[in-house]
Amino acid sequence: MTQATLVTITSIGSGVFAIAAAGFWFWSAAMRLPRATMRTWDREAGKTVETPREKAERQQSKLSAIAALFAGVAALCQVASAMLTP
C-alpha cells in the first residue's frame, strides 16, 4: 500500500467518523425528555422502578459516548493523515 493510498484512506475515514459523531450528537440532543417524575416503588418486585425520564437520560448518555468515540477516531485519522502527507 502506497503512502498516497494511506493518506486517502485516513482522510476519508476522518470525514466518515466526523459525520457519524455529528449524527449521534444531534440524535442525542434532539431526544425529547419526558417530564420529571419521582421514582416509584414496585411492591411486587420489591424495588424502585426506573422512570421514563431516567431511561431517556441513560440513552442520551450512551449516544453521547458513541459520538465522542467517533470524534476521537476522526481526530486520530486527521493526525495520521497529516503525518503521512509528504
C-alpha positions in Angstrom: 0.0 0.0 0.0 1.4 3.3 -1.0 1.7 6.4 1.2 -0.8 8.3 -1.1 -3.3 5.5 -0.6 -2.9 5.6 3.2 -3.4 9.4 3.1 -6.6 9.0 1.1 -7.9 6.2 3.4 -7.2 8.2 6.6 -8.7 11.4 5.1 -11.9 9.6 4.1 -12.0 7.8 7.4 -11.8 11.1 9.2 -14.7 12.5 7.3 -16.9 9.4 7.8 -16.2 9.3 11.6 -16.7 13.1 12.0 -20.1 12.8 10.2 -21.1 9.8 12.4 -20.1 11.8 15.5 -22.2 14.7 14.4 -25.1 12.5 13.7 -25.0 10.8 17.1 -24.6 14.1 18.9 -27.6 15.5 17.0 -29.6 12.4 17.8 -28.7 12.7 21.5 -29.6 16.4 21.6 -32.8 16.0 19.6 -34.3 13.4 22.1 -37.3 14.7 23.9 -37.2 14.0 27.6 -40.4 13.2 29.5 -41.4 15.4 32.4 -39.5 14.6 35.6 -41.3 12.1 37.8 -40.5 10.7 41.1 -39.2 7.1 41.3 -41.9 4.7 42.1 -41.9 1.7 44.4 -43.0 -1.6 42.8 -44.4 -3.7 45.6 -44.4 -7.0 43.6 -40.7 -6.6 42.6 -39.7 -5.1 46.0 -37.6 -2.3 44.4 -37.8 1.1 42.9 -38.8 1.3 39.2 -36.9 3.3 36.7 -38.9 6.3 35.3 -39.2 7.0 31.6 -37.0 10.2 32.1 -34.2 8.2 33.7 -34.3 5.7 30.9 -34.2 8.5 28.3 -31.3 10.2 30.1 -29.3 7.0 30.1 -29.9 6.6 26.4 -28.8 10.1 25.8 -25.6 9.4 27.7 -24.9 6.3 25.6 -25.4 8.2 22.4 -23.1 11.0 23.5 -20.4 8.4 24.4 -20.7 6.9 21.0 -20.4 10.3 19.4 -17.3 11.1 21.4 -15.7 7.8 20.4 -16.4 8.6 16.7 -15.0 12.1 17.2 -11.9 10.7 18.7 -11.4 8.2 15.8 -11.9 11.1 13.3 -9.2 13.1 15.1 -6.8 10.2 15.1 -7.4 9.8 11.3 -6.7 13.5 10.8 -3.4 13.2 12.8 -2.4 10.1 10.8 -3.3 11.8 7.5 -1.2 14.9 8.4 1.8 12.7 9.4 1.6 10.7 6.2 1.3 13.7 3.9 4.7 14.5 2.3 
